[in-house]
Amino acid sequence: MTWIVVLAVGVGSYLFRVGPLLAVQRMTLSPQAERVLRHAGTAAITGKQSAAGGSALPTILALAAGIGLACRGASMTRILFVGGALYAGVAVVTGLLG
């Protein structure tokens, strides 16, 4: 019985990961949408990690700046640098005031 569950979870995980790849091949996205989606995973992981504790304001502002830069076609290095600097600055100011 355990092997059936393990195989079912494995097949489900495989389909969950391959499904978007197969669906995207049949769809055409604009270059701007592709550029934004390329960095969406990094933005989500960064936002989740930084929102784990403390105020949400630095995370929201850094995420907004990152999305704005990604939509304008900025490099990943610039997005991370600006987002990180903005997050650190707002976190320090928020910590000093609060």
Secondary structure, 3 states (H helix, E strand, C coil): CHHHHHHHHHHHHHHHHHHHHHHHHHCCCCHHHHHHHHCHHHHHHHHHHHCCCCCCHHHHHHHHHHHHHHHCCCCHHHHHHHHHHHHHHHHHHHHHHC
